[in-house]
């Protein structure tokens, strides 16, 4: 079963994991992980997992 599309930023959690970011941006988990490692997407490593702040992602998208 596919995930329901997210159509409102208010439905996005404050802190996003890589699978959620992949879903939001339309890329694979591998692509998002690679971009986090390279610093191309603003992300923070928390206990060996990447986390993305919603507000930082929105600012990043507006700059791109």
N, C-alpha and C positions, 0 to 999 in steps of 0.2 A: 504494500500500500504506500503510495506517495504521500509525502508531507504536504499539508495544506499550504498554499502560497501565502507569503507574508505581504500584505498590501498596505500596511500602516507601520511607520517607524515606532509608534507607541507600543506595538506588539513585540518589539525587539528587546531582549533583556539588556540591562546596563552593561554587563560584561558578556562578550560573545566568545564561544569556542570556535575552533577551526571548522568543524562541520557546519555550524550555523553561518559562519562567514562565507563558506563555499556556497551554501544555499542562497544567501542574500546576493552574492556577487555573480553567481552563475559560473563558477569555476569548480574544478575538482578539489578535493581535500589536499592532494599532493601539491597542486599549484599554489594554493593558499599557504600551506606550510613552507614551501620554498620561498615565497615572497616575504613571509614573516622572518625567516632566517636571514634573508638578504637585507632586511630593513625596508623593503619596498612597501610594506603595509605596516602601519604603526601597531606594534604588538609587544606584549610582555610575557616573559617566560615565568610561569608559576608552577612549581613542583614538576618540572620537565614537560609541561604542556603550555602551548601558546594560548594567550587570552588577549582579546581585543576590546578596548573600551569603545562603547557605542558612539560617544561624542567625538572621540579621536577618529573613528572610521568615517563619520559624517563629514568632519572637517577635511579629511584626506580625499574623500570623494568630490567635495566641492572644489578642491585645488586641482584635481586631475582633469 
